[in-house]
Amino acid sequence: MTKPSVPHSASVCVPCRLTAIGAVVLVLAGGFAYTAGWLTPTRLTAPRFINTFEAVAGQPHPGYRRNHAKGLCVAGYFDSNGAGAVLSLAAVFAPGRTPVTGRFAVPGGNPSASDTSSPVRSMALLFQLQNGEQWRTGMNSTPVFAVHTPGQFYQQLLAAKPDAATGKPDPAKMKAFYAANPETQPFQAWVKAHPPSSSLANAAYYSINAFRFTDSAGVSHAVRWAMVPDTPYAPITDAEKDEKNFLQADLDQRVQSGPLRWHLILTVAQPGDPTDDATLQWPDDRQHIDAGTLVIDHTTSQEDGTCRDVNFDPTILPAGIQPSDDPLLAARSAAYALSYKRRTREESLHPEIHQTQKTGDHS
């Protein structure tokens, strides 16, 4: 094959070529600047999200996650029964055992917050597949999310910022936010009808977002999932409502008595079910598949546990699972990455943070 030559009818203009190259560089640089939000300071970016999380927390908490700062590490495994393979070719659904690193937490950027500061708890998991892939997921104890878009979530954060005079959120601002965003009504109704559980061990945890599962034949399915506990649900007690820290001690005691188990229930959408709106539940009559059992048999503090250095980005997925068109997923991924970058940098610059955390002095 001969190398193509420049047509004789075309003259070569060196200054023009340099101008063209310069234009391309400017376009690329402009694209990066736009993505970072440099040229559009009002654009919603990961730094704006994380900066606002920090403001809502009231004061800096170096070395901690910017959301779900208070938590504990857990470990165990997932026993797949093979039933999930009908929906996804992901290796995690083949029969067998997969090691799991996890974390329980409560929302907010304050690591010293009360366990009852929010009605929501979270379970985050990293499945370490035998083929080297990972499946990371962050789940909440509510089946729906409060908002539909990243923009709404940002406005919700702004409404939750502490008032300068009182140091606490202004209830009127949050009320106004809910009134201006009727999409929040399903979340509010669910929380009102379902008191928080008395333990992390007897709560169910939901994927919130939809995902795309692809089976071995290349067929795609929209799926959500839930971790449903073997431990019977019981509502939070009056005594627990007055306790600032009871969730970790309760879980530690339960695990000492024996492993805790949840069933991974996959819910399959039908045509027309929304995959881009986490505020809407799918009907109860959808197909449900019990794909196996999550077993938690070990707990450690988040200061020295294996979950400390994990970014539970829900878009880190194995072959056979892909993100859906839910706009919250990309926003979660970007915010999680920046939060991870900031807290790990703080830890590297100030190693004494770890010792401070262990002693419980968060001043």
C-alpha positions in Angstrom: 0.0 0.0 0.0 1.5 3.3 -1.1 1.4 6.4 1.1 -1.1 8.9 -0.3 0.4 12.2 -1.5 -0.8 15.7 -1.3 -2.8 16.6 -4.4 -0.8 18.9 -6.7 -3.7 21.3 -6.9 -3.5 22.1 -3.2 -1.0 24.4 -1.9 0.4 24.0 1.6 0.0 27.0 3.9 2.1 26.5 7.0 0.6 29.5 8.9 -2.9 28.2 8.1 -2.0 24.7 9.4 -0.7 26.2 12.6 -3.8 28.3 13.0 -6.0 25.2 12.5 -4.0 23.2 15.1 -4.2 26.1 17.5 -8.0 26.2 17.0 -8.3 22.5 17.7 -6.2 22.9 20.9 -8.4 25.8 22.0 -11.6 23.7 21.4 -10.2 20.8 23.4 -9.1 23.1 26.2 -12.4 24.8 26.2 -14.1 21.5 26.5 -12.1 20.5 29.5 -12.7 23.9 31.0 -16.4 23.6 30.5 -16.5 20.2 32.0 -14.7 21.5 35.0 -17.1 24.4 35.3 -14.3 27.0 34.9 -16.1 28.9 32.1 -19.6 28.5 33.6 -19.4 29.2 37.4 -23.1 28.6 37.8 -22.9 25.1 36.2 -23.6 22.2 38.5 -20.3 20.4 39.0 -18.9 17.8 41.4 -16.9 20.5 43.3 -20.1 22.5 43.8 -21.8 19.4 45.2 -19.0 18.5 47.5 -18.5 22.1 48.7 -22.1 22.2 49.5 -22.0 18.9 51.4 -19.1 20.4 53.5 -21.2 23.5 54.2 -24.2 21.4 55.3 -21.9 19.5 57.7 -21.3 22.8 59.5 -17.6 22.6 59.8 -14.6 20.8 58.2 -14.2 17.1 59.0 -10.9 16.2 57.3 -10.3 12.6 56.4 -14.0 11.7 56.3 -16.4 11.1 53.4 -18.3 14.2 52.5 -21.6 12.3 52.8 -22.3 9.3 54.9 -19.4 10.3 57.1 -20.5 8.3 60.1 -20.3 4.5 59.5 -18.6 1.2 60.2 -16.9 -1.4 58.0 -18.2 -5.0 57.6 -17.0 -8.0 55.7 -18.4 -11.3 54.6 -19.4 -13.0 51.3 -22.2 -13.5 48.8 -23.5 -17.0 48.2 -25.0 -17.1 44.7 -27.6 -19.8 44.0 -27.3 -19.3 40.2 -30.8 -17.9 39.7 -29.5 -14.4 38.8 -27.7 -15.8 35.7 -31.0 -15.8 33.8 -30.8 -12.0 33.8 -27.0 -11.3 33.8 -23.9 -12.9 32.6 -22.0 -11.2 35.5 -19.7 -13.7 37.2 -21.2 -12.8 40.6 -24.4 -14.6 39.6 -22.8 -17.9 38.8 -23.2 -20.5 41.6 -20.6 -20.0 44.3 -19.2 -17.6 46.8 -17.9 -14.1 46.3 -15.9 -12.1 49.0 -17.6 -8.9 50.0 -16.3 -5.7 51.7 -19.1 -3.4 53.0 -20.0 -0.4 55.0 -23.1 0.8 56.9 -23.6 4.5 57.4 -26.1 7.3 58.1 -26.4 10.3 55.8 -24.6 13.6 56.3 -21.1 14.9 56.5 -20.8 15.0 60.3 -19.0 11.9 61.6 -20.3 12.7 65.1 -24.0 13.0 64.1 -26.7 11.2 66.0 -27.7 7.8 64.6 -31.3 9.2 64.5 -30.3 12.4 62.6 -31.9 10.9 59.5 -34.6 8.2 58.9 -32.4 6.8 56.2 -29.5 4.3 56.6 -27.2 3.0 53.9 -25.5 -0.3 53.0 -22.5 -0.1 50.5 -20.9 -3.2 49.1 -17.9 -4.2 47.0 -18.1 -7.7 45.5 -14.7 -9.0 44.5 -15.3 -11.3 41.6 -13.0 -14.3 40.9 -12.2 -13.0 37.4 -10.8 -9.8 38.8 -13.9 -7.6 38.2 -15.7 -5.7 40.9 -19.3 -4.8 41.5 -19.8 -1.8 43.8 -23.2 -0.6 45.0 -24.5 1.9 47.4 -28.0 1.2 48.7 -30.5 3.1 51.0 -33.1 1.9 53.4 -35.8 3.5 51.3 -36.9 2.1 48.0 -37.3 5.5 46.4 -35.1 8.6 46.4 -36.3 12.1 47.4 -35.4 13.7 44.1 -35.4 13.0 40.4 -32.4 15.0 39.1 -29.0 16.2 40.3 -30.3 19.8 40.1 -33.1 19.0 42.5 -30.6 17.2 44.8 -28.4 20.3 44.8 -31.4 22.5 45.7 -32.2 20.1 48.5 -28.7 20.5 49.9 -29.0 24.2 49.8 -32.2 24.1 51.7 -30.5 22.0 54.4 -27.6 24.3 55.0 -27.4 25.5 58.6 -28.6 29.0 59.3 -25.8 31.4 60.3 -27.6 32.6 63.4 -28.8 29.2 64.8 -26.3 26.8 63.4 -29.2 24.5 62.4 -31.2 24.1 59.1 -34.2 26.4 58.6 -37.3 24.2 58.6 -39.1 26.8 56.4 -36.5 26.4 53.7 -36.9 22.7 53.6 -40.6 23.0 53.6 -40.5 25.4 50.7 -38.2 23.0 48.8 -40.6 20.1 49.2 -43.5 22.3 48.2 -41.7 23.4 45.0 -40.8 19.8 44.1 -43.8 17.5 44.2 -41.6 14.7 42.9 -40.5 14.3 46.6 -43.9 13.2 47.7 -43.4 9.4 47.2 -40.3 9.6 49.4 -42.0 11.6 52.1 -45.0 9.3 52.1 -42.8 6.2 52.3 -40.8 7.5 55.2 -43.9 8.6 57.1 -45.4 5.1 56.8 -42.2 3.2 57.6 -40.4 4.1 60.9 -36.7 3.4 60.8 -35.7 -0.1 62.0 -34.3 -0.8 65.4 -31.1 -2.1 64.0 -28.9 -2.0 60.8 -29.4 -5.8 60.8 -33.2 -5.8 60.4 -33.5 -3.2 57.6 -33.9 -3.8 53.9 -31.6 -1.8 51.5 -32.5 -0.8 48.0 -30.5 0.0 44.9 -32.6 3.2 44.4 -31.4 3.5 40.7 -32.3 1.1 37.9 -29.5 -0.7 36.0 -29.3 -2.7 32.8 -28.6 -6.4 33.1 -27.5 -8.3 30.0 -27.7 -12.1 29.8 -25.5 -14.6 28.0 -27.7 -14.3 24.9 -27.2 -10.5 24.7 -30.8 -9.7 25.9 -31.0 -6.7 28.1 -33.3 -6.2 31.2 -33.9 -3.2 33.4 -33.4 -4.3 37.0 -33.5 -2.9 40.5 -32.5 -4.9 43.6 -32.9 -5.0 47.3 -31.1 -6.7 50.2 -33.9 -8.2 52.3 -32.8 -9.3 55.8 -33.5 -12.6 57.4 -33.7 -10.8 60.8 -37.3 -9.7 61.3 -38.0 -6.0 61.0 -38.8 -4.1 64.3 -39.3 -0.3 64.5 -36.9 1.9 66.4 -37.7 2.0 70.1 -38.3 5.1 72.3 -35.1 4.3 74.2 -33.1 4.1 70.9 -34.5 7.5 69.8 -32.7 9.0 72.8 -29.4 7.3 72.0 -26.9 9.1 69.9 -24.8 6.0 69.2 -26.4 2.6 69.2 -26.3 1.2 65.7 -22.7 0.1 65.6 -22.8 -1.4 69.1 -26.0 -3.3 68.2 -24.5 -4.6 65.0 -21.2 -5.7 66.7 -23.2 -7.6 69.4 -25.4 -9.3 66.8 -22.4 -10.4 64.7 -20.7 -11.8 67.8 -23.7 -14.1 68.2 -23.6 -15.3 64.6 -23.5 -14.2 60.9 -26.2 -11.9 59.6 -27.9 -12.6 56.3 -29.8 -10.7 53.6 -31.3 -12.1 50.4 -30.5 -10.3 47.1 -33.8 -9.9 45.4 -33.7 -8.7 41.8 -36.8 -7.0 40.4 -37.3 -7.0 36.7 -39.0 -4.1 34.9 -41.7 -4.4 32.3 -41.9 -2.1 29.3 -42.9 1.4 30.3 -41.5 1.1 33.8 -39.3 4.2 34.4 -35.6 3.6 34.5 -34.5 7.3 34.7 -36.5 8.3 37.8 -35.5 7.1 41.2 -38.5 8.8 42.9 -40.9 6.2 41.3 -41.4 2.6 42.4 -42.2 -0.2 40.0 -45.5 -2.1 40.7 -45.3 -4.9 43.2 -46.4 -7.5 40.7 -43.1 -7.4 38.8 -40.9 -10.5 38.6 -38.7 -11.0 41.6 -35.7 -13.3 41.7 -33.9 -14.4 44.8 -30.3 -14.5 43.5 -28.5 -15.6 46.7 -27.6 -14.7 50.2 -25.3 -11.9 51.6 -23.6 -13.0 54.8 -22.0 -10.5 57.1 -19.7 -12.1 59.7 -17.2 -9.4 60.6 -17.3 -5.8 61.7 -14.6 -3.2 62.2 -14.4 0.6 62.7 -14.2 2.7 59.6 -10.9 4.2 60.8 -8.9 1.0 60.3 -11.3 -1.4 58.5 -11.0 -2.6 54.9 -13.8 -0.3 53.7 -11.9 2.9 54.7 -10.1 3.2 51.4 -13.0 2.1 49.2 -15.0 4.5 47.0 -18.4 2.8 46.7 -19.0 4.3 43.2 -22.2 2.6 41.9 -21.1 2.8 38.3 -18.1 0.4 38.9 -19.8 -2.6 37.4 -18.8 -6.1 36.0 -19.5 -7.2 32.5 -23.3 -8.0 32.4 -24.3 -5.0 34.4 -24.5 -1.4 33.1 -25.8 1.9 34.3 -29.3 2.9 33.2 -30.3 6.3 31.9 -30.9 7.6 35.4 -29.2 11.0 35.6 -28.4 10.5 39.3 -25.9 7.8 38.6 -23.3 10.0 36.7 -23.7 12.7 39.4 -23.1 10.1 42.2 -20.0 8.8 40.5 -18.5 12.2 40.0 -19.2 13.4 43.6 -18.0 10.1 45.1 -14.7 10.4 43.2 -14.1 14.0 44.4 -15.0 13.1 47.9 -12.5 10.2 47.8 -9.8 12.4 46.4 -10.2 15.1 49.0 -10.3 12.8 52.1 -7.4 10.6 51.0 -5.3 13.7 50.2 -6.1 15.0 53.7 -5.0 11.7 55.2 -1.8 11.7 53.3 -0.9 15.2 54.3 -2.0 14.7 58.0 -1.4 11.0 59.0 -2.3 12.0 62.6 -5.9 12.1 61.4 -6.1 8.3 61.8 -5.0 8.5 65.4 -7.4 11.3 66.2 -10.3 9.3 64.7 -9.4 6.2 66.8 -9.4 8.2 70.0 -12.8 9.7 69.2 -11.6 13.3 69.2 -13.2 14.9 66.2 -12.6 18.5 67.1 
